[in-house]
Amino acid sequence: MRSFVVVAHTAPLQGGFSLDDLPGGAGRLDVLCRCATEAFLLSHGIRKDVTLHFVIRDQLILDLDGSHLRHLNPDERSTGALVRNALDAAHRQPREAKVVASPGISVRWGGLRDLVEDFRAAGRPLILLDERGEPLRSAELPPAPVFVLSDHKDFTPDEEKILDGAPRVSVGPRVLHGHQCITLVHNELDWREAGWKGGGN
Ligand SMILES: C[S@@+](CC[C@H](N)C(=O)[O-])C[C@H]1O[C@@H](n2cnc3c(N)ncnc32)[C@H](O)[C@@H]1O
């Protein structure tokens, strides 16, 4: 099992946005859509052993579970529609409820601290993705890692405080887009699962 948490600072809490303007009117929702594509989609299939969690404005948590996920396509527009549907569902339910909005996508009210506590209670270690961290290539990783990354903005001081103590791992020396980091993490874990030991010829 692998999990990714994307901390989203500008994505909307309400579904009333146009799918024609994900980067603008929808507060850079395109960033989250690309993260979903990279987290789950293979060329001909879906990664079932992956979960992805969007924490939106520290108020709403969208949980995407590859083992149940349906209707996720490579284009950002249709992913935006799945997110919009989940946001609408959140407002139709009592605030304490967790709602399945569509297969593999549920939504609940809560912030980063709630999600971090859930993972810690489940014994799932958090790893912060940070370009200044230890190189992923040589990092020792736990069996079911949870990688935490930010959207197009830096983590806030409050978020840094919540995540304090988590080891920091870098996928490379350059600052990349979040979805690119997800792809590189998958690539590394895929090699490890395939038995690659590293090294040259
Ligand atoms: C687009 S970056 C954030 C960019 C930053 N706010 C800026 O403007 O310079 C999104 C996230 O990807 C992760 N990230 C980017 N480059 C990385 C790298 N080389 N290694 C590990 N994580 C990285 C970090 O978690 C970062 O918060």
The ligand as a Tripos MOL2 file, in Angstrom:
@<TRIPOS>MOLECULE
LIG
   27    29     1     0     0
SMALL
NO_CHARGES

@<TRIPOS>ATOM
      1 C1          5.2400   22.7580   -6.9280 C.3       1 LIG1
      2 S1          6.0560   22.2530   -5.4740 S.3       1 LIG1
      3 C2          5.8990   23.6930   -4.4770 C.3       1 LIG1
      4 C3          6.7130   24.7790   -5.0430 C.3       1 LIG1
      5 C4          7.0000   25.9390   -4.0980 C.3       1 LIG1
      6 N1          5.8320   26.4030   -3.4480 N.3       1 LIG1
      7 C5          7.6470   27.0600   -4.8870 C.2       1 LIG1
      8 O1          6.9190   27.8700   -5.4130 O.co2     1 LIG1
      9 O2          8.8500   27.0580   -4.9690 O.co2     1 LIG1
     10 C6          4.8920   21.1860   -4.7380 C.3       1 LIG1
     11 C7          5.4260   20.2080   -3.7360 C.3       1 LIG1
     12 O3          6.1580   19.2000   -4.3920 O.3       1 LIG1
     13 C8          7.1280   18.6820   -3.5100 C.3       1 LIG1
     14 N2          8.4080   18.7490   -4.2020 N.ar      1 LIG1
     15 C9          8.7770   19.5640   -5.2150 C.ar      1 LIG1
     16 N3         10.0080   19.2670   -5.6550 N.ar      1 LIG1
     17 C10        10.4440   18.2280   -4.9030 C.ar      1 LIG1
     18 C11        11.6270   17.4440   -4.8770 C.ar      1 LIG1
     19 N4         12.6270   17.6660   -5.7010 N.pl3     1 LIG1
     20 N5         11.7070   16.4250   -3.9770 N.ar      1 LIG1
     21 C12        10.6870   16.1640   -3.1270 C.ar      1 LIG1
     22 N6          9.5400   16.8690   -3.1170 N.ar      1 LIG1
     23 C13         9.4130   17.8860   -3.9750 C.ar      1 LIG1
     24 C14         7.0810   19.4900   -2.2280 C.3       1 LIG1
     25 O4          6.2920   18.8140   -1.2750 O.3       1 LIG1
     26 C15         6.3720   20.7430   -2.6990 C.3       1 LIG1
     27 O5          5.6920   21.3450   -1.6500 O.3       1 LIG1
@<TRIPOS>BOND
     1     1     2 1
     2     2     3 1
     3     2    10 1
     4     3     4 1
     5     4     5 1
     6     5     6 1
     7     5     7 1
     8     7     8 2
     9     7     9 1
    10    10    11 1
    11    11    12 1
    12    11    26 1
    13    12    13 1
    14    13    14 1
    15    13    24 1
    16    14    15 ar
    17    14    23 ar
    18    15    16 ar
    19    16    17 ar
    20    17    18 ar
    21    17    23 ar
    22    18    19 1
    23    18    20 ar
    24    20    21 ar
    25    21    22 ar
    26    22    23 ar
    27    24    25 1
    28    24    26 1
    29    26    27 1
@<TRIPOS>SUBSTRUCTURE
     1 LIG1         1 GROUP 0 **** ****
